[in-house]
Amino acid sequence: MLAGVDALAALAVEAHRPRLGTDSDHRTIPNETPWLQTAVHLEKGCYRGQETVARVHNLGRPPRRLVLVHLDGMEEHLPEPGTPVTAGTREVGRLGTVVRHHELGVVGLALVKSATLEKGAADLRVGGSVAVVDPDDLVVTTDDTVAAARERVRAVRSATIGR
């Protein structure tokens, strides 16, 4: 079956497959994207940023997350990659690839601050469009190990236990 480049891009966005440089920036770490599962080995080798990747993996909370956003589609032109995602007057992320999907409508990938997503990501905007984070991307599961690690870090920071 033949398909065009736009159809391929729409399916890649639906599958949360980020494009290097478009859906990431100079601060992106693998924990913020699906690359942690496909491109990074957590148990071998030494590489630049390994300590950061391991720390975020063990604590389970990357500073930002790649999410699928649904745009209202009211504007004739799609927003450009790099357009800020805002919540009220605060910039909380940036838009990456944005496409017209045959079933989902106008959707895009955005790197959004985790704290914003934990609060429910209400009233997000991208340019002149209203943006809604896909409900599946709002669910964050934490296992007991990650919860224990976070509690240990909180205790050390508050000086309630010794280092």
Order of alpha helices (4+ residues) and beta strands (2+ residues): alpha-alpha-alpha-beta-beta-beta-beta-alpha-beta-beta-alpha-alpha
